[in-house]
């Protein structure tokens, strides 16, 4: 909503159960990841949040572009649990032992942050944050695809949080994405009026579906069976396309 909040509901009693906020913007897109009771939500600040609504755990992606302070805050609970494991019952009574355990936990956290910095420097893709306008779960893998305000399509591993591919080709914001059920392929629809089919594994364009009179593409849906694609456009018409082999 306009307040930057998303809710889960008890539909039988029309009651709100869980709430999640996009602190620096508003949520623009969402997709259910059914296998693990997760939801992926795209925010206007360029981050995608993976939300386990049954336990309220959240992970904001891309993880490697966050500041050191944000990463430290996200890992603080893990560091505290690690510190507790490093101490026996008696050792908790001695300040020096507690200090050593805290230092050990901090060293591990700092090493992890350093590894993220190295990963970011080595990252060959030209990454930049842009509003997340569309999200779709990729059923064949535990992954998802996102469409962005800069015209990019991005492919993610929702288990590790790794950004796998960034694909460019659209000449306008991407408003909709839809994944095929049995292949690592996905469609994207944009303000430029085109629908593009992508090979997510290779990061290459397979096909362009052009709709010269349709205007900006607003919605995409793969019809069950994976052989047809429904495309909703600004002209008010829903077009049905055959999925290319």
C-alpha positions as CSV (number, residue, x, y, z in Angstrom):
1,X,0.0,0.0,0.0
2,X,0.9,3.7,-0.1
3,X,2.1,3.4,3.5
4,X,4.8,0.9,2.4
5,X,3.3,-2.0,4.3
6,X,2.3,-5.6,3.4
7,X,0.0,-7.9,5.5
8,X,-1.0,-11.5,5.8
9,X,-4.6,-12.1,6.6
10,X,-6.9,-14.6,8.3
11,X,-9.3,-14.7,5.4
12,X,-12.0,-16.5,7.4
13,X,-12.2,-13.8,10.0
14,X,-10.9,-10.9,8.0
15,X,-8.1,-10.2,10.5
16,X,-4.6,-9.0,10.0
17,X,-2.0,-11.5,11.2
18,X,1.5,-10.3,10.2
19,X,2.8,-7.0,8.9
20,X,6.0,-6.1,6.9
21,X,7.2,-2.6,6.1
22,X,9.3,-1.3,3.2
23,X,11.1,1.4,5.3
24,X,12.5,3.5,2.4
25,X,9.6,3.2,-0.1
26,X,6.5,1.2,-1.0
27,X,5.9,-2.4,-2.1
28,X,5.3,-2.6,-5.8
29,X,5.1,-6.3,-6.4
30,X,4.8,-9.7,-4.7
31,X,5.0,-13.4,-5.4
32,X,4.3,-16.4,-3.4
33,X,7.0,-19.1,-3.0
34,X,4.8,-22.0,-1.9
35,X,7.3,-24.7,-1.1
36,X,8.8,-22.9,1.9
37,X,5.9,-20.6,3.0
38,X,7.8,-17.6,1.7
39,X,6.8,-14.5,-0.1
40,X,9.0,-12.3,-2.2
41,X,8.1,-8.6,-2.2
42,X,9.6,-5.9,-4.4
43,X,10.1,-2.4,-3.1
44,X,10.5,1.0,-4.8
45,X,13.9,1.4,-3.1
46,X,15.3,-1.4,-5.3
47,X,15.5,-4.2,-2.7
48,X,13.6,-7.5,-2.7
49,X,12.5,-8.9,0.6
50,X,12.1,-12.6,1.2
51,X,9.6,-13.0,4.0
52,X,8.8,-16.1,5.9
53,X,5.4,-15.0,7.1
54,X,4.9,-17.9,9.6
55,X,7.9,-16.9,11.6
56,X,8.4,-13.2,10.5
57,X,12.0,-13.8,9.4
58,X,13.1,-11.5,6.6
59,X,16.0,-11.2,4.2
60,X,16.6,-8.1,2.0
61,X,18.3,-8.7,-1.3
62,X,20.7,-7.9,-2.9
63,X,22.6,-8.6,0.3
64,X,26.0,-7.5,-1.0
65,X,25.1,-3.9,-1.6
66,X,24.1,-3.2,1.9
67,X,26.2,-1.0,4.2
68,X,28.5,-2.5,6.8
69,X,26.1,-1.2,9.5
70,X,23.1,-2.8,7.9
71,X,24.8,-6.2,7.7
72,X,26.0,-5.9,11.3
73,X,22.5,-5.3,12.4
74,X,21.1,-8.2,10.4
75,X,23.8,-10.5,11.8
76,X,23.6,-9.3,15.4
77,X,21.2,-12.0,16.6
78,X,23.4,-14.7,15.0
79,X,26.5,-13.3,16.6
80,X,24.7,-13.3,20.0
81,X,23.7,-16.9,19.6
82,X,27.2,-17.9,18.6
83,X,28.7,-16.1,21.6
84,X,26.3,-18.0,23.9
85,X,27.4,-21.3,22.4
86,X,31.1,-20.5,22.9
87,X,30.5,-20.2,26.7
88,X,29.9,-23.0,29.2
89,X,27.7,-22.4,32.2
90,X,30.6,-21.5,34.6
91,X,32.4,-19.4,32.0
92,X,29.5,-17.0,31.9
93,X,30.4,-15.9,35.4
94,X,33.8,-14.6,34.3
95,X,34.0,-11.3,32.4
96,X,37.2,-12.2,30.7
97,X,35.7,-15.4,29.2
98,X,32.7,-13.5,28.0
99,X,34.9,-10.9,26.4
100,X,36.8,-13.6,24.5
101,X,33.6,-15.2,23.3
102,X,32.3,-11.9,22.0
103,X,35.6,-11.1,20.3
104,X,35.5,-14.6,18.6
105,X,31.9,-14.0,17.4
106,X,32.8,-10.5,16.1
107,X,35.8,-11.9,14.2
108,X,33.5,-14.4,12.4
109,X,31.0,-11.6,11.5
110,X,33.7,-9.3,10.2
111,X,35.2,-12.2,8.1
112,X,31.8,-12.7,6.6
113,X,31.4,-9.0,5.8
114,X,34.9,-9.0,4.3
115,X,34.0,-11.9,2.0
116,X,30.9,-10.0,0.8
117,X,33.1,-7.0,0.0
118,X,35.5,-9.3,-2.0
119,X,32.4,-10.8,-3.8
120,X,31.2,-7.3,-4.7
121,X,34.5,-6.3,-6.2
122,X,34.7,-9.5,-8.2
123,X,31.1,-9.2,-9.4
124,X,31.3,-8.9,-13.2
125,X,27.7,-7.6,-13.7
126,X,27.1,-3.9,-13.7
127,X,24.7,-3.8,-10.8
128,X,22.6,-0.9,-9.8
129,X,19.4,-0.6,-7.7
130,X,16.1,0.2,-9.4
131,X,12.6,-0.2,-8.2
132,X,11.3,-3.8,-8.2
133,X,8.1,-3.6,-10.2
134,X,7.4,-7.3,-10.8
135,X,8.4,-10.7,-9.3
136,X,7.7,-14.3,-10.3
137,X,8.6,-17.6,-8.7
138,X,10.5,-20.0,-11.0
139,X,8.9,-23.4,-10.2
140,X,11.6,-25.6,-11.8
141,X,14.2,-24.3,-9.3
142,X,14.1,-22.6,-5.9
143,X,14.6,-19.3,-7.6
144,X,12.7,-16.2,-8.7
145,X,12.9,-13.5,-11.4
146,X,12.3,-9.8,-11.0
147,X,11.5,-6.9,-13.3
148,X,12.9,-3.4,-12.6
149,X,12.3,0.3,-13.3
150,X,15.5,0.6,-15.3
151,X,14.4,-2.0,-17.8
152,X,16.4,-4.9,-16.4
153,X,15.3,-8.4,-15.7
154,X,17.2,-10.1,-12.8
155,X,17.4,-13.8,-11.9
156,X,17.9,-14.8,-8.2
157,X,18.7,-17.9,-6.1
158,X,16.2,-17.5,-3.3
159,X,18.0,-20.1,-1.2
160,X,21.4,-18.4,-1.1
161,X,20.3,-14.8,-2.0
162,X,22.8,-14.8,-4.9
163,X,22.1,-12.6,-8.0
164,X,22.6,-15.0,-10.9
165,X,21.9,-13.0,-14.0
166,X,21.1,-9.4,-15.1
167,X,19.5,-9.1,-18.5
168,X,18.9,-5.9,-20.5
169,X,16.9,-5.3,-23.6
170,X,13.7,-3.4,-22.8
171,X,13.5,0.3,-23.6
172,X,11.3,1.1,-20.6
173,X,10.4,-0.1,-17.1
174,X,9.5,-3.8,-16.7
175,X,6.0,-4.0,-15.3
176,X,5.4,-7.8,-15.4
177,X,7.3,-11.1,-15.4
178,X,6.1,-14.7,-15.7
179,X,8.1,-17.9,-15.5
180,X,7.5,-21.1,-17.4
181,X,6.7,-24.1,-15.2
182,X,9.2,-26.6,-16.7
183,X,12.1,-24.6,-18.0
184,X,14.5,-21.9,-16.7
185,X,12.8,-19.4,-18.9
186,X,10.7,-16.3,-18.2
187,X,8.7,-13.6,-20.0
188,X,9.0,-9.9,-19.2
189,X,6.6,-7.1,-20.3
190,X,7.5,-3.5,-20.5
191,X,6.4,0.1,-21.1
192,X,8.0,-0.3,-24.5
193,X,5.1,-2.5,-25.6
194,X,7.1,-5.7,-26.1
195,X,7.1,-9.1,-24.3
196,X,10.5,-10.8,-24.2
197,X,11.3,-14.4,-23.5
198,X,14.6,-15.0,-21.6
199,X,16.8,-18.0,-21.1
200,X,17.5,-17.5,-17.4
201,X,20.3,-20.0,-17.1
202,X,22.3,-18.4,-19.9
203,X,21.1,-14.8,-19.5
204,X,20.2,-14.4,-23.1
205,X,17.2,-13.2,-25.1
206,X,15.3,-16.0,-26.9
207,X,12.3,-14.2,-28.5
208,X,10.6,-10.8,-28.8
209,X,6.8,-10.7,-29.0
210,X,5.9,-7.3,-30.5
211,X,2.5,-5.6,-30.0
212,X,2.7,-2.3,-31.9
213,X,-0.8,-1.2,-31.1
214,X,-1.1,-2.6,-27.6
215,X,0.8,0.1,-25.6
216,X,2.7,-0.6,-22.4
217,X,2.4,-4.2,-21.1
218,X,0.8,-4.3,-17.7
219,X,0.3,-8.0,-16.8
220,X,1.6,-11.5,-17.8
221,X,0.3,-14.9,-16.9
222,X,1.4,-18.3,-18.1
223,X,-1.7,-20.4,-18.6
224,X,-1.5,-23.8,-16.8
225,X,0.3,-26.3,-19.0
226,X,2.9,-23.8,-20.0
227,X,1.8,-23.6,-23.7
228,X,0.1,-20.3,-23.7
229,X,0.8,-16.8,-22.4
230,X,-1.8,-14.2,-21.6
231,X,-0.7,-10.6,-22.0
232,X,-2.6,-7.6,-20.7
233,X,-1.9,-4.2,-22.2
234,X,-2.8,-0.5,-21.9
235,X,-5.3,-0.7,-24.8
236,X,-7.6,-2.9,-22.6
237,X,-7.1,-6.1,-24.6
238,X,-5.8,-9.4,-23.3
239,X,-3.8,-11.2,-26.0
240,X,-3.1,-15.0,-25.9
241,X,0.3,-16.1,-27.4
242,X,1.6,-19.5,-28.0
243,X,4.8,-20.2,-26.1
244,X,7.8,-20.6,-28.5
245,X,9.5,-24.1,-28.5
